[in-house]
Structure formats: structure tokens, C-alpha cells
Amino acid sequence: MCRHLAYLGPPVTLRELLLDPPHSLLRQSWAPRDMRGGGTINADGFGVGWYPDSGPPVRYRRAQPIWTDPTIADLAAVTSTTAVLAAVRSATVGMAVVDAAAAPFAEGRWLFSHNGVVRGWPDSIVPLAAELPVRDLLTLDATTDSALLWALVRHRLRAGLDPARAVAETVTSVAAAAPGSRLNLLLTDGRTVVASAFGHALSLRATADSVLLSSEPHDDEPGWREVPQGHLVRANATEVHRQALGVAVVPDQ
Ligand code: GLN
């Protein structure tokens, strides 16, 4: 069920962050340790978004297993950045497998990813989707639950909500409309990051000047902490805050 990560801190190469660690995101694509709710490997695409020195983030996304991509290793070796959001995807049955369905989804400085599933898709979510402008529905990135969740978060960001509230409101409203959903969301603008642990594992490692949020720890070094279920993390490179979402997590399988 997808694995994702976000990093903020001193410059690192994408290779150091995504490919080199013993249990890197690359390895998690074919040998994840903690898949929940179905799915065994993450072979339906991958995406990386990173922040150049100025301007909006750059994305590289493909609808193929990350280990079969001929370009990512070379690109990752020469790309250094202070902020990254990356994901490997295991598509939910029936959902599109196309480049545009791979996270990160983006607008302006925002990058977004979803690890999980909206239960009862699409019927369960119709009442919430009806809140969105028709234009947003007609221009969804892909016909997937994750793309719709991004449209719901983005709608709140455009309305001026702060990112933690945009994510918290989206998780609580979708959990109510589609009980049993798994809603691990990840949102960054390159300076702050917001992440929910709601139905899937999420680990955090913070140092004095960096923060790394990841579905699974990517090495056996000390310092990883598991984010408790039903919680939201809001962090920048030097500070981490955690709050309860106030909604029970009840994944249905
Ligand atoms: N349900 C989403 C998709 O199909 C996310 C998948 C996941 O977490 N496996 O894209």
C-alpha cells in the first residue's frame, strides 16, 4: 500500500536519501516490511519531488517499478536538495496505473502524497467531492482516491487554511464519510511538513537540523520513533509537534 517519505534539512543527494540506505525507499518498493491492508510490493509507479535553489519543486514520476527505471539512479546521484517528498506506489485494485497517478501531486510549492485507500470508492466519497468546484473534478490528476484526496486538501489550502488544518480536516471528514479508510497523508512546501498516521505505519527521525518522516525506518540506526495511530505531525527542520486527530482509526482489513 505505497510507501512514502518526506525530508527537510541540510542538503542531501536523492541517492543518499532514497537509494543508499539499507532499507531505502528503493528497497521498500520490492521488500517492504510493514504492508497493511493488502498489497505485497510497490511496483505500480514512483515519484520524487524536490526543491531547487529557487522556484517551485521539480518532479520525476513514472508508472513503472522504480527498480526498472533507467534514469533515476543517475538523476539521484547528481541532485542535491534540502527538501524532498517521494513515494513508491502499489495501486489499489481498479485504479489507474499512469504516471499522473504517482505521488507527489503538486501545486505551486506544495507536494502531496497519500498512502492508503478510501473505502467504498467512489460512492462513499461523492458527498465530499460535491464540495469541490466542478473544474477541480474535471482536472483531477488521475481517477484515483489519492488524486481526489489531494483535490480536497488543495481546496482547503487555496481557501487559506494552514496546512495542518487542511490535512486534519480532510482526514477526519473522509474517515467519517468512508469508514475503514487508511489515510496516511504527507504534505510539504519545502519548509514545513505535515503527516498523518491513520491506518498505516509512519516513523519519524529528527535531528537538531533535520526531520525525516517515512512509512518505514530506512535503516537500523537509533533515533526512529513510530508516530502513534490517529496522530498528526507538523514539523520543520528544527521543530516537531504532534497532535491527536481525535478520530478513531478503524481500518477494515
Ligand atoms: N489508493 C491509492 C492508489 O491506488 C494509494 C495506494 C497505496 O497506498 N497503495 O493510488
Boltz pocket constraint, residues with backbone or C-beta under 6 A from the ligand:
constraints:
  - pocket:
      binder: B
      contacts: [[A, 1], [A, 2], [A, 3], [A, 39], [A, 89], [A, 90], [A, 91], [A, 92], [A, 93], [A, 95], [A, 96], [A, 101], [A, 114], [A, 115], [A, 116], [A, 117], [A, 118], [A, 144], [A, 145], [A, 146]]
      max_distance: 6.0
